[in-house]
Amino acid sequence: MNTTTLLVVLNLCGMFPGYAGFGWVADRFGRRRGFILYTFIAAILVPLYAMARNPTVLMVLGALVAFFGTGFFSSSGIIASELFPTSVRARALGFTYNGARAMSSIAPFVIGRIGEKHGLDAAFYLCGVMFLFSGLVATIIPETRGRSLE
């Protein structure tokens, strides 16, 4: 399979349903619980993906990693827009969203450096640890489901 086919399959079978599915999960179980669920499952799946060697297993795990590992991005608009008061919401969203983008811009360098020195498996394991850390940090975020906005 070539790279284009792999990316199309991961996008159609993993990422897109993950983004759309997060909204349902957030409405059903709460924004915080949905985020924690997605990041904890990604924390488990990413190291499994790193250990996989069979092409079929890689494809299935790849779609699942794409589903949970990118689906939680849908939470940024839902959670953040409900956390901040109306008077500062636009500024706060711009700062947090773009601040996170700026910090994540070093990720390719870090992953490449770790992959070069310790192998890509180690880079994947680090990603799994960061998903776990994100889920743990999310436990301190207040739940916003059903809360009225100003």
Contact map, one row per residue, 1 for C-alpha under 8 A:
111011000000000000000000000000000000000000000000000000000000000000000000000000000000000000000000000000000000000000000000000000000000000000000000000000
111111000000000000000000000000000000000000000000000000000000000000000000000000000000000000000000000000000000000000000000000000000000000000000000000000
111111100000000000000000000000000000000000000000000000000000000000000000000000000000000000000000000000000000000000000000000000000000000000000000000000
011111110000000000000000000000000000000000000000000000000000000000000000000000000000000000000000000000000000000000000000000000000000000000000000000000
111111111000000000000000000000000000000000000000000000000000000000000000000000000000000000000000000000000000000000000000000000000000000000000000000000
111111111100000000000000000000000000000000000000000000000010000000000000000000000000000000000000000000000000000000000000000000000000000000000000000000
001111111110000000000000000000000000000000000000000000000000000000000000000000000000000000000000000000000000000000000000000000000000000000000000000000
000111111111000000000000000000000000000000000000000000000000000000000000000000000000000000000000000000000000000000000000000000000000000000000000000000
000011111111110000000000000000000000000000000000000000000000001000000000000000000000000000000000000000000000000000000000000000000000000000000000000000
000001111111111000000000000000000000000000000000000000000010011001000000000000000000000000000000000000000000000000000000000000000000000000000000000000
000000111111111100000000000000000000000000000000000000000000001001000000000000000000000000000000000000000000000000000000000000000000000000000000000000
000000011111111110000000000000000000000000000000000000000000000000000000000000000000000000000000000000000000000000000000000000000000000000000000000000
000000001111111110000000000000000000000000000000000000000000001000100000000000000000000000000000000000000000000000000000000000000000000000000000000000
000000001111111111000000000000000000000000000000000000000000011111110000000000000000000000000000000000000000000000000000000000000000000000000000000000
000000000111111111100000000000000000000000000000000000000000001001110110000000000000000000000000000000000000000000000000000000000000000000000000000000
000000000011111111110000000000000000000000000000000000000000000000100010000000000000000000000000000000000000000000000000000000000000000000000000000000
000000000001111111111000000000000000000000000000000000000000000000100010000000000000000000000000000000000000000000000000000000000000000000000000000000
000000000000011111111100000000000000000000000000000000000000000001110111000000000000000000000000000000000000000000000000000000000000000000000000000000
000000000000001111111110000000000000000000000000000000000000000000100111110000000000000000000000000000000000000000000000000000000000000000000000000000
000000000000000111111111000000000000000000000000000000000000000000000010010000000000000000000000000000000000000000000000000000000000000000000000000000
000000000000000011111111100000000000000000000000000000000000000000000010000000000000000000000000000000000000000000000000000000000000000000000000000000
000000000000000001111111110000000100000000000000000000000000000000000011011000000000000000000000000000000000000000000000000000000000000000000000000000
000000000000000000111111111000000000000000000000000000000000000000000000011000000000000000000000000000000000000000000000000000000000000000000000000000
000000000000000000011111111100000000000000000000000000000000000000000000000000000000000000000000000000000000000000000000000000000000000000000000000000
000000000000000000001111111111100100000000000000000000000000000000000000000000000000000000000000000000000000000000000000000000000000000000000000000000
000000000000000000000111111111111110000000000000000000000000000000000000001000000000000000000000000000000000000000000000000000000000000000000000100000
000000000000000000000011111111100000000000000000000000000000000000000000000000000000000000000000000000000000000000000000000000000000000000000000100000
000000000000000000000001111111000000000000000000000000000000000000000000000000000000000000000000000000000000000000000000000000000000000000000000000000
000000000000000000000000111111101100000000000000000000000000000000000000000000000000000000000000000000000000000000000000000000000000000000000000000000
000000000000000000000000111111111100000000000000000000000000000000000000000000000000000000000000000000000000000000000000000000000000000000000011100000
000000000000000000000000111011111110000000000000000000000000000000000000001001100000000000000000000000000000000000000000000000000000000000000011100000
000000000000000000000000010001111111000000000000000000000000000000000000000000100000000000000000000000000000000000000000000000000000000001101111000000
000000000000000000000000010011111111100000000000000000000000000000000000000000000000000000000000000000000000000000000000000000000000000000000000000000
000000000000000000000100110011111111110000000000000000000000000000000001000000000000000000000000000000000000000000000000000000000000000000000000000000
000000000000000000000000010000111111111000000000000000000000000000000001001000000000000000000000000000000000000000000000000000000000001001000000000000
000000000000000000000000000000011111111100000000000000000000000000000000000000000000000000000000000000000000000000000000000000000000011101100000000000
000000000000000000000000000000001111111110000000000000000000000000000000000000000000000000000000000000000000000000000000000000000000001000000000000000
000000000000000000000000000000000111111111000000000000000000000000011011000000000000000000000000000000000000000000000000000000000000000000000000000000
000000000000000000000000000000000011111111100000000000000000000000011001000000000000000000000000000000000000000000000000000000000011011000000000000000
000000000000000000000000000000000001111111110000000000000000000000000000000000000000000000000000000000000000000000000000000000000011001000000000000000
000000000000000000000000000000000000111111111000000000000000000000010000000000000000000000000000000000000000000000000000000000000000000000000000000000
000000000000000000000000000000000000011111111100000000000000000010011000000000000000000000000000000000000000000000000000000000010010000000000000000000
000000000000000000000000000000000000001111111110000000000000000000000000000000000000000000000000000000000000000000000000000000111111000000000000000000
000000000000000000000000000000000000000111111111000000000000000000000000000000000000000000000000000000000000000000000000000000010000000000000000000000
000000000000000000000000000000000000000011111111100000000000100110000000000000000000000000000000000000000000000000000000000000010000000000000000000000
000000000000000000000000000000000000000001111111110000000000000010000000000000000000000000000000000000000000000000000000000110110000000000000000000000
000000000000000000000000000000000000000000111111111000000000000000000000000000000000000000000000000000000000000000000000100110010000000000000000000000
000000000000000000000000000000000000000000011111111100000000100000000000000000000000000000000000000000000000000000000000000000000000000000000000000000
000000000000000000000000000000000000000000001111111100000100110010000000000000000000000000000000000000000000000000000000000000000000000000000000000000
000000000000000000000000000000000000000000000111111100000000000000000000000000000000000000000000000000000000000000000001100110000000000000000000000000
000000000000000000000000000000000000000000000011111110000000000000000000000000000000000000000000000000000000000000000000100000000000000000000000000000
000000000000000000000000000000000000000000000001111111001100000000000000000000000000000000000000000000000000000000000000000000000000000000000000000000
000000000000000000000000000000000000000000000000001111101100000000000000000000000000000000000000000000000000000000000000000000000000000000000000000000
000000000000000000000000000000000000000000000000000111111100000000000000000000000000000000000000000000000000000000000000000000000000000000000000000000
000000000000000000000000000000000000000000000000000011111110000000000000000000000000000000000000000000000000000000000000000000000000000000000000000000
000000000000000000000000000000000000000000000000000001111111000000000000000000000000000000000000000000000000000000000000000000000000000000000000000000
000000000000000000000000000000000000000000000000000111111111100000000000000000000000000000000000000000000000000000000000000000000000000000000000000000
000000000000000000000000000000000000000000000000100111111111110000000000000000000000000000000000000000000000000000000000000000000000000000000000000000
000001000100000000000000000000000000000000000000000000111111111000000000000000000000000000000000000000000000000000000000000000000000000000000000000000
000000000000000000000000000000000000000000000000000000011111111100000000000000000000000000000000000000000000000000000000000000000000000000000000000000
000000000000000000000000000000000000000000001001100000001111111110000000000000000000000000000000000000000000000000000000000000000000000000000000000000
000000000100010000000000000000000000000000000000100000000111111111000000000000000000000000000000000000000000000000000000000000000000000000000000000000
000000001110111000000000000000000000000000000000000000000011111111100000000000000000000000000000000000000000000000000000000000000000000000000000000000
000000000000010000000000000000000000000000001000000000000001111111111000000000000000000000000000000000000000000000000000000000000000000000000000000000
000000000000010000000000000000000000000001001100100000000000111111111100000000000000000000000000000000000000000000000000000000000000000000000000000000
000000000110011001000000000000000000000000000000000000000000011111111110000000000000000000000000000000000000000000000000000000000000000000000000000000
000000000000111111100000000000000000000000000000000000000000001111111110000000000000000000000000000000000000000000000000000000000000000000000000000000
000000000000011001000000000000000000011011000000000000000000000111111111000000000000000000000000000000000000000000000000000000000000000000000000000000
000000000000000000000000000000000000011001000000000000000000000111111111000000000000000000000000000000000000000000000000000000000000000000000000000000
000000000000001001100000000000000000000000000000000000000000000011111111100000000000000000000000000000000000000000000000000000000000000000000000000000
000000000000001111111100000000000000010000000000000000000000000001111111110000000000000000000000000000000000000000000000000000000000000000000000000000
000000000000000001100100000000000110011000000000000000000000000000011111111100000000000000000000000000000000000000000000000000000000000000000000000000
000000000000000000100000000000000000000000000000000000000000000000000111111100000000000000000000000000000000000000000000000000000000000000000000000000
000000000000000000110110000000000000000000000000000000000000000000000011111111000000000000000000000000000000000000000000000000000000000000000000000000
000000000000000000000110010000100010000000000000000000000000000000000001111111110000000000000000000000000000000000000000000000000000000000000000000000
000000000000000000000000000000000000000000000000000000000000000000000001111111111000000000000000100000000000000000000000000000000000000000000000000000
000000000000000000000000000000000000000000000000000000000000000000000000011111111000000000000000000000000000000000000000000000000000000000000000000000
000000000000000000000000000000100000000000000000000000000000000000000000011111111100000000000000000000000000000000000000000000000000000000000000000000
000000000000000000000000000000110000000000000000000000000000000000000000001111111110000000000000000000000000000000000000000000000000000000000001000000
000000000000000000000000000000000000000000000000000000000000000000000000001111111111000000001000000000000000000000000000000000000000000000000000000000
000000000000000000000000000000000000000000000000000000000000000000000000000111111111000010001000000000000000000000000000000000000000000000000000000000
000000000000000000000000000000000000000000000000000000000000000000000000000001111111100000000000000000000000000000000000000000000000000000000001000010
000000000000000000000000000000000000000000000000000000000000000000000000000000111111100000000000000000000000000000000000000000000000000000000101000000
000000000000000000000000000000000000000000000000000000000000000000000000000000011111110110010000000000000000000000000000000000000000000000000000000000
000000000000000000000000000000000000000000000000000000000000000000000000000000000111111110000000000000000000000000000000000000000000000000000000000011
000000000000000000000000000000000000000000000000000000000000000000000000000000000001111111000000000000000000000000000000000000000000000000000000000011
000000000000000000000000000000000000000000000000000000000000000000000000000000000000111111000000000000000000000000000000000000000000000000000000000000
000000000000000000000000000000000000000000000000000000000000000000000000000000000001111111110000000000000000000000000000000000000000000000000000000000
000000000000000000000000000000000000000000000000000000000000000000000000000000001001111111111000000000000000000000000000000000000000000000000000000000
000000000000000000000000000000000000000000000000000000000000000000000000000000000000011111111100000000000000000000000000000000000000000000000000000000
000000000000000000000000000000000000000000000000000000000000000000000000000000000000000111111110000000000000000000000000000000000000000000000000000000
000000000000000000000000000000000000000000000000000000000000000000000000000000000001000111111111000000000000000000000000000000000000000000000000000000
000000000000000000000000000000000000000000000000000000000000000000000000000000011000000011111111100000000000000000000000000000000000000000000000000000
000000000000000000000000000000000000000000000000000000000000000000000000000000000000000001111111111000000000000000000000000000000000000000000000000000
000000000000000000000000000000000000000000000000000000000000000000000000000000000000000000111111111000000000000000000000000000000000000000000000000000
000000000000000000000000000000000000000000000000000000000000000000000000000000000000000000011111111100000000000000000000000000000000000000000000000000
000000000000000000000000000000000000000000000000000000000000000000000000000100000000000000001111111110000000000000000000000000000000000000000000000000
000000000000000000000000000000000000000000000000000000000000000000000000000000000000000000000111111111000000000000000000000000000000000000000000000000
000000000000000000000000000000000000000000000000000000000000000000000000000000000000000000000111111111100000000000000000000000000000000000000000000000
000000000000000000000000000000000000000000000000000000000000000000000000000000000000000000000001111111110000000000000000000000000000000000000000000000
000000000000000000000000000000000000000000000000000000000000000000000000000000000000000000000000111111111000000000000000000000000000000000000000000000
000000000000000000000000000000000000000000000000000000000000000000000000000000000000000000000000011111111100000000000000000000000000000000000000000000
000000000000000000000000000000000000000000000000000000000000000000000000000000000000000000000000001111111110000000000000000000000000000000000000000000
000000000000000000000000000000000000000000000000000000000000000000000000000000000000000000000000000111111110000000000000000000000000000000000000000000
000000000000000000000000000000000000000000000000000000000000000000000000000000000000000000000000000011111111000000000000000000000000000000000000000000
000000000000000000000000000000000000000000000000000000000000000000000000000000000000000000000000000001111111110000000000000000000000000000000000000000
000000000000000000000000000000000000000000000000000000000000000000000000000000000000000000000000000000111111111000000000000000000000000000000000000000
000000000000000000000000000000000000000000000000000000000000000000000000000000000000000000000000000000001111111100000000000000000000000000000000000000
000000000000000000000000000000000000000000000000000000000000000000000000000000000000000000000000000000000111111110000000000000000000000000000000000000
000000000000000000000000000000000000000000000000000000000000000000000000000000000000000000000000000000000111111111000000000000000000000000000000000000
000000000000000000000000000000000000000000000000000000000000000000000000000000000000000000000000000000000011111111100001001000000000000000000000000000
000000000000000000000000000000000000000000000000000000000000000000000000000000000000000000000000000000000001111111110000001000000000000000000000000000
000000000000000000000000000000000000000000000000000000000000000000000000000000000000000000000000000000000000111111111000000000000000000000000000000000
000000000000000000000000000000000000000000000000000000000000000000000000000000000000000000000000000000000000011111111111011000000000000000000000000000
000000000000000000000000000000000000000000000000000000000000000000000000000000000000000000000000000000000000001111111111111000000000000000000000000000
000000000000000000000000000000000000000000000000000000000000000000000000000000000000000000000000000000000000000111111111000000000000000000000000000000
000000000000000000000000000000000000000000000000000000000000000000000000000000000000000000000000000000000000000011111110000000000000000000000000000000
000000000000000000000000000000000000000000000000000000000000000000000000000000000000000000000000000000000000000001111111111000000000000000000000000000
000000000000000000000000000000000000000000000000000000000000000000000000000000000000000000000000000000000000000001111111111000000000000000000000000000
000000000000000000000000000000000000000000000000010000000000000000000000000000000000000000000000000000000000001001110111111100000000000000000000000000
000000000000000000000000000000000000000000000010011000000000000000000000000000000000000000000000000000000000000000100111111110000000000000000000000000
000000000000000000000000000000000000000000000000000000000000000000000000000000000000000000000000000000000000000001100111111111000000000000000000000000
000000000000000000000000000000000000000000000000000000000000000000000000000000000000000000000000000000000000001101100111111111100000000000000000000000
000000000000000000000000000000000000000000000110010000000000000000000000000000000000000000000000000000000000000000000001111111110000000000000000000000
000000000000000000000000000000000000000000000110010000000000000000000000000000000000000000000000000000000000000000000000111111111000000000000000000000
000000000000000000000000000000000000000000000000000000000000000000000000000000000000000000000000000000000000000000000000011111111100000000000000000000
000000000000000000000000000000000000000000100100000000000000000000000000000000000000000000000000000000000000000000000000001111111110000000000000000000
000000000000000000000000000000000000000001111110000000000000000000000000000000000000000000000000000000000000000000000000000111111111000000000000000000
000000000000000000000000000000000000000000100000000000000000000000000000000000000000000000000000000000000000000000000000000011111111100000000000000000
000000000000000000000000000000000000000000100000000000000000000000000000000000000000000000000000000000000000000000000000000001111111110000000000000000
000000000000000000000000000000000000001101100000000000000000000000000000000000000000000000000000000000000000000000000000000000111111111000000000000000
000000000000000000000000000000000000001100100000000000000000000000000000000000000000000000000000000000000000000000000000000000011111111100000000000000
000000000000000000000000000000000000000000000000000000000000000000000000000000000000000000000000000000000000000000000000000000001111111110000000000000
000000000000000000000000000000000001001000000000000000000000000000000000000000000000000000000000000000000000000000000000000000000111111111000000000000
000000000000000000000000000000000011101100000000000000000000000000000000000000000000000000000000000000000000000000000000000000000011111111100000000000
000000000000000000000000000000000001000000000000000000000000000000000000000000000000000000000000000000000000000000000000000000000001111111110000000000
000000000000000000000000000000000000000000000000000000000000000000000000000000000000000000000000000000000000000000000000000000000000111111111000000000
000000000000000000000000000000010011000000000000000000000000000000000000000000000000000000000000000000000000000000000000000000000000011111111000000000
000000000000000000000000000000010001000000000000000000000000000000000000000000000000000000000000000000000000000000000000000000000000001111111100000000
000000000000000000000000000000000000000000000000000000000000000000000000000000000000000000000000000000000000000000000000000000000000000111111100000000
000000000000000000000000000000010000000000000000000000000000000000000000000000000000000000000000000000000000000000000000000000000000000011111110000000
000000000000000000000000000000010000000000000000000000000000000000000000000000000010000000000000000000000000000000000000000000000000000000111111000000
000000000000000000000000000001110000000000000000000000000000000000000000000000000000000000000000000000000000000000000000000000000000000000001111100000
000000000000000000000000000001110000000000000000000000000000000000000000000000100110000000000000000000000000000000000000000000000000000000000111111000
000000000000000000000000011001100000000000000000000000000000000000000000000000000000000000000000000000000000000000000000000000000000000000000011111000
000000000000000000000000000000000000000000000000000000000000000000000000000000000000000000000000000000000000000000000000000000000000000000000001111100
000000000000000000000000000000000000000000000000000000000000000000000000000000000000000000000000000000000000000000000000000000000000000000000001111110
000000000000000000000000000000000000000000000000000000000000000000000000000000000000000000000000000000000000000000000000000000000000000000000000011111
000000000000000000000000000000000000000000000000000000000000000000000000000000000100110000000000000000000000000000000000000000000000000000000000001111
000000000000000000000000000000000000000000000000000000000000000000000000000000000000110000000000000000000000000000000000000000000000000000000000000111
